[in-house]
Amino acid sequence: MHISRVDLNLFTVFDAIYTEGSVTRASQKLNLTQPAISHALGRLRQMFDDPLFVRQGHAMVSTPLARSIIEPIRLALRGLEVTLNGVHAFDPATSEKRFNIALRDVLEATILPPLMLRVRRNAPLVDIAAGHVDRRDLQSEMANGTLDGAIDVLLPLPNDVMRTRIYQDATVVVARQGHPAIDGGIDIDTYLKQDHILASSRRRGLGLEDFELSRFGLERRVRLRCQHYFAACRVVSETDMILTMPGRYAQIANEQFGNQILPFPMEIPAFDVFLYWHANVDNDPANRWFREQVMQAVRGRDAAD
């Protein structure tokens, strides 16, 4: 079928139904009536000779064919959007654009303050929305434009996801002031004798420091597993337990507790933090500007151009 015979608006409807899982929510998202969405879906079904979506309860579940074509369609729609946006130069001083970025809570405290300082000075009408996104969904969400970028450690993502390293961070040990066994420094024997806290969003599994210890046949005793480093730092301040965590966030999280922040007692590699974006927005003026703000912010450059 030649593209001249295809109504490209149908693919926008297809993407909305796939994303929302509902004709009603798709109509609300596109500001169209439900009959208009249903009519478009009927034309799509005729075009592909496939139901595309099957109702199960209150949800519209995609068929295997729909799942196989969603990514190429999203890439094409996103590419067209970028092309159209590129016709008009992005002006941060007047743009009202909203940028969506995925990052974990441990990175928010280190990245968002300097980033928002730059954005507020250079782009007063631009909004930033940061949130947690499952790593398995990063590629698809960046491909379809619901995410403008992501910040995370090195991840095994497809080649259409681009990346650049924005900083390195060291692993440190946190102990309370007045700890009976730790005063300004810690060796590996003392480290292993302590009761440890592991902060992780996962309910089970080892921390990165445990993998490094295991390479040398060493093991520590984790007495508390919790979700957030801030809570762990407070526990450290009130007990003799110790915590291993990223150095940048340790400086921020322990400001009110006054805990000792010490180098990890073994030589382990620093870990890299990357900025990710999709190839289809690599040349998009708005996304390019946003990436530059992130890189300038985390690398500690001047907050204003």
C-alpha positions in Angstrom: 0.0 0.0 0.0 1.4 3.4 -1.0 1.7 5.9 1.8 -0.3 8.5 -0.2 -3.4 6.3 0.4 -2.9 6.2 4.2 -4.3 8.7 6.7 -1.3 9.3 9.0 -3.7 10.4 11.8 -4.7 6.8 12.2 -1.3 5.9 13.6 -1.7 8.6 16.2 -4.9 6.9 17.3 -3.2 3.5 17.2 -0.4 4.8 19.5 -2.9 6.4 21.9 -5.0 3.2 22.2 -1.9 1.1 22.7 -0.6 3.4 25.4 -3.8 4.0 27.2 -5.3 0.5 26.8 -8.7 2.1 26.4 -10.8 3.8 23.7 -12.2 6.2 26.3 -8.8 7.3 27.6 -7.4 7.5 24.1 -10.3 9.9 23.1 -9.5 12.0 26.2 -5.8 12.1 25.4 -6.4 13.1 21.8 -9.4 15.4 22.6 -11.5 13.4 20.1 -14.9 11.8 20.6 -15.2 8.1 21.3 -17.1 7.4 18.0 -14.2 9.1 16.2 -11.7 6.9 17.9 -13.8 3.8 17.3 -14.1 4.7 13.6 -10.4 5.2 13.3 -9.8 1.8 14.9 -12.2 0.2 12.4 -10.2 1.7 9.6 -6.9 0.4 11.1 -8.3 -3.1 11.5 -9.3 -3.1 7.9 -5.9 -1.8 6.8 -4.0 -4.4 8.7 -6.6 -7.2 8.4 -6.2 -7.8 12.1 -8.3 -6.8 15.2 -5.2 -5.1 16.7 -6.9 -4.8 20.1 -9.2 -7.2 21.9 -11.4 -6.2 24.8 -10.6 -8.1 28.0 -12.8 -6.7 30.9 -12.3 -2.9 30.8 -9.0 -3.0 28.9 -8.1 -3.2 25.2 -5.3 -5.8 25.0 -3.0 -5.6 21.9 -2.7 -8.5 19.5 0.7 -10.0 18.5 0.5 -8.0 15.3 -0.1 -4.7 17.2 2.8 -5.5 19.5 5.1 -6.1 16.5 4.3 -2.8 14.8 4.0 -0.4 17.7 7.7 0.5 17.9 8.2 1.2 14.2 5.1 3.3 14.2 6.2 5.2 17.3 9.6 5.8 15.8 8.0 7.2 12.6 5.7 9.5 14.6 8.5 10.7 16.8 10.7 11.3 13.8 8.0 13.3 12.1 7.4 15.4 15.2 11.1 16.1 15.6 11.3 17.2 11.9 8.3 19.5 12.3 9.7 21.0 15.6 13.0 21.5 13.9 11.5 23.9 11.4 11.1 26.3 14.3 14.2 27.0 16.4 13.9 26.2 20.0 13.9 29.4 22.1 14.4 28.5 25.8 13.5 32.0 26.9 10.0 31.8 25.5 9.3 28.0 25.3 6.6 26.5 27.5 7.9 23.0 26.9 7.9 20.3 29.6 10.8 17.8 29.7 10.3 14.4 31.2 13.4 12.6 32.6 13.8 9.3 34.4 16.1 9.1 37.3 16.2 7.3 40.7 15.6 9.1 43.9 19.3 8.8 44.9 20.2 11.0 41.9 17.4 13.6 42.4 19.1 15.3 45.3 22.4 15.7 43.4 21.1 16.5 40.0 17.8 18.5 40.3 19.1 21.5 42.4 21.8 22.6 39.9 19.6 21.7 36.9 16.7 23.7 38.1 19.0 26.7 38.9 20.0 26.7 35.3 16.5 26.1 33.9 14.9 28.9 36.0 17.5 31.4 34.9 17.6 30.5 31.2 14.1 29.1 30.5 11.5 30.5 33.0 8.6 28.9 31.3 10.1 25.4 30.9 8.9 22.6 33.3 10.8 19.5 34.4 9.1 16.3 35.5 11.4 13.7 37.1 10.3 10.3 38.0 11.1 6.6 38.4 10.7 4.4 35.3 11.4 0.7 35.2 14.7 0.1 33.4 13.0 -2.4 31.1 10.7 0.4 29.8 13.3 3.1 29.2 13.9 2.3 25.5 10.3 2.2 24.6 9.3 5.3 26.5 12.1 7.3 25.0 11.3 6.0 21.5 7.6 7.1 21.8 8.5 10.5 23.3 7.0 10.0 26.7 10.5 10.4 28.1 13.0 13.0 26.9 15.9 11.3 28.6 17.2 9.2 31.5 20.0 9.3 34.0 21.4 6.1 35.4 24.4 3.8 35.7 25.6 1.9 32.7 22.7 -0.1 31.3 22.5 -2.8 28.4 20.2 -0.7 26.2 19.7 -1.1 22.4 21.8 0.8 19.9 19.1 3.3 19.2 19.5 4.7 22.7 22.4 7.0 22.9 24.4 7.9 26.0 27.2 10.0 27.4 29.0 9.7 30.7 28.3 12.8 32.9 30.2 12.0 36.0 31.9 9.3 38.1 31.2 8.7 41.7 33.1 6.9 44.4 31.8 4.5 47.0 32.1 5.6 50.7 31.4 4.3 54.1 29.2 6.2 56.6 29.5 5.8 60.4 28.3 7.9 63.3 30.5 10.4 65.1 31.8 8.7 68.2 31.5 5.2 66.8 33.5 2.9 69.2 35.5 1.2 66.4 35.7 3.9 63.8 37.4 7.3 64.2 38.3 9.1 60.9 39.2 6.0 59.0 38.4 2.3 58.5 40.3 -0.8 57.3 38.8 -3.8 55.7 38.9 -6.0 58.9 37.1 -3.3 60.9 34.6 -2.9 58.1 33.7 -6.6 58.0 33.2 -6.8 61.7 30.5 -4.2 61.8 26.7 -4.6 61.4 25.7 -3.2 58.0 22.8 -1.4 56.3 21.9 -2.1 52.7 19.8 0.6 51.0 18.0 -0.8 47.9 14.7 -0.5 46.1 14.9 -4.2 45.5 13.5 -6.6 48.2 16.4 -9.1 47.8 19.8 -9.5 46.2 23.3 -8.2 46.9 24.5 -4.6 46.7 27.3 -3.6 44.3 29.7 -3.5 47.2 28.9 -7.2 48.1 29.9 -8.2 44.5 33.2 -6.5 45.0 33.8 -8.1 48.3 32.9 -11.5 46.9 35.7 -11.2 44.3 38.1 -11.5 47.2 36.2 -14.1 49.1 34.9 -11.6 51.6 31.4 -11.2 53.0 29.7 -8.7 55.4 26.7 -9.0 57.7 23.7 -7.0 56.6 21.5 -6.5 59.6 19.1 -4.0 58.0 17.8 -3.7 54.4 15.8 -0.5 53.7 14.6 1.4 50.7 16.2 4.9 51.0 19.7 6.1 51.8 18.3 9.1 53.8 16.6 6.7 56.3 19.7 4.6 56.4 21.8 7.6 57.3 19.5 8.4 60.2 19.8 4.9 61.5 23.6 5.2 61.3 23.5 8.4 63.3 21.6 6.6 66.2 23.3 3.2 66.2 26.7 1.6 65.6 25.7 0.3 62.3 27.5 1.4 59.1 26.3 2.2 55.6 28.0 1.9 52.2 26.7 4.4 49.6 27.5 6.8 46.7 29.9 9.6 47.7 28.0 12.5 46.2 24.7 11.7 47.8 26.5 10.9 51.1 27.6 14.5 51.4 24.0 15.8 51.0 22.2 13.1 53.0 24.4 13.4 56.0 24.5 17.2 56.3 22.0 17.2 59.2 23.4 14.1 60.9 27.1 14.9 61.0 28.1 11.3 60.3 31.6 10.4 59.3 32.1 9.9 55.6 35.1 7.6 54.9 36.7 6.1 51.8 35.7 2.5 51.1 38.5 0.3 52.7 39.3 -1.5 49.4 40.2 -0.3 46.0 37.0 -0.7 43.9 36.2 1.0 40.6 34.3 4.2 40.7 30.9 3.9 39.0 29.9 5.9 36.0 26.6 7.8 35.7 25.2 8.3 32.1 22.7 10.6 30.4 20.6 8.6 27.9 18.4 9.8 25.0 16.9 8.3 21.9 18.5 8.5 18.5 15.4 10.0 17.0 15.8 13.2 19.1 19.6 13.4 18.8 19.3 16.5 16.5 16.1 17.9 18.0 17.0 21.5 19.1 14.9 21.3 22.3 16.3 17.9 23.4 19.8 19.1 22.5 19.3 22.1 24.7 17.9 20.0 27.6 20.9 17.6 27.4 23.3 20.5 27.6 21.6 21.9 30.7 21.9 18.5 32.4 25.5 18.1 31.5 26.4 21.6 32.5 24.6 21.3 35.8 26.2 18.0 36.9 29.6 19.0 35.8 29.5 22.1 38.0 29.8 24.7 35.4 28.3 28.2 35.7 24.6 28.2 36.2 23.8 30.7 33.5 24.9 30.9 29.9 
